[in-house]
Amino acid sequence: MRKTFQLKPEGKHPDRHLEAVKHEIRKYIQREKRRDLPKDTDYWAFDCRFGADADSAQAIHVEEITPSIDAVVKAEGAQFYIEILARAAKRGPRGERKVVDKSADSSADGEADAED
């Protein structure tokens, strides 16, 4: 999906139109997830770009789409461009989890508070 959405169409309530735009984007993502996966792949990954227009679009994560739209609406933008491309992906092997020593961080915070 590569599309520029107008946020202030004439004759439509802006809030209802915004919800319809978000619904269209969610519906597209769900439809792409239902497609059959090629062999040797595990899931559908989405490469997304978002911006005021196609030239200024920046790469974002699929979960950042709705907050990005809300930010444009809050800034009273007239339109936004979104590009969502589905690609089949394979999960890699699970790596070892890193254990973070929080005791070193908490002691440093305690010293900083003691100085104030």
C-alpha positions, 0 to 999 in steps of 0.5 A, spaced: 500 500 500 502 506 497 497 512 499 497 519 501 491 520 505 487 527 506 485 529 513 480 534 511 476 532 506 470 537 504 463 534 506 466 529 511 466 529 519 474 529 520 473 525 526 469 520 522 474 520 516 480 519 521 477 513 524 475 510 517 483 511 514 485 508 520 480 502 519 483 502 512 490 501 514 488 496 519 484 492 514 490 492 509 495 489 514 490 484 516 488 482 509 496 481 508 497 477 514 492 472 511 495 470 505 499 464 504 506 464 506 512 461 502 515 455 504 521 456 509 518 462 512 514 463 518 511 470 518 509 476 514 513 482 516 512 489 514 516 495 511 513 501 513 514 508 511 510 515 513 511 522 512 507 528 510 509 526 503 512 521 499 519 524 499 519 526 506 517 519 508 521 516 514 522 508 516 517 506 522 515 500 525 508 497 524 506 499 531 508 506 530 503 507 525 497 510 529 501 514 533 504 517 527 497 519 524 495 522 531 501 526 531 500 529 524 492 530 526 495 534 533 499 538 528 493 539 524 497 537 518 492 536 511 495 530 509 500 524 510 503 519 506 504 511 508 507 506 505 506 499 507 510 493 504 509 486 506 515 481 506 515 474 508 520 473 513 523 467 517 525 467 525 532 467 527 534 462 532 533 465 539 539 468 542 541 468 550 538 473 554 542 478 557 542 479 564 543 486 567 545 487 573 541 492 576 544 493 583 550 497 580 545 502 577 541 503 583 547 504 587 549 510 582 542 513 583 542 513 590 549 516 590 546 522 585 540 523 590 545 523 596 549 529 593 542 533 591 
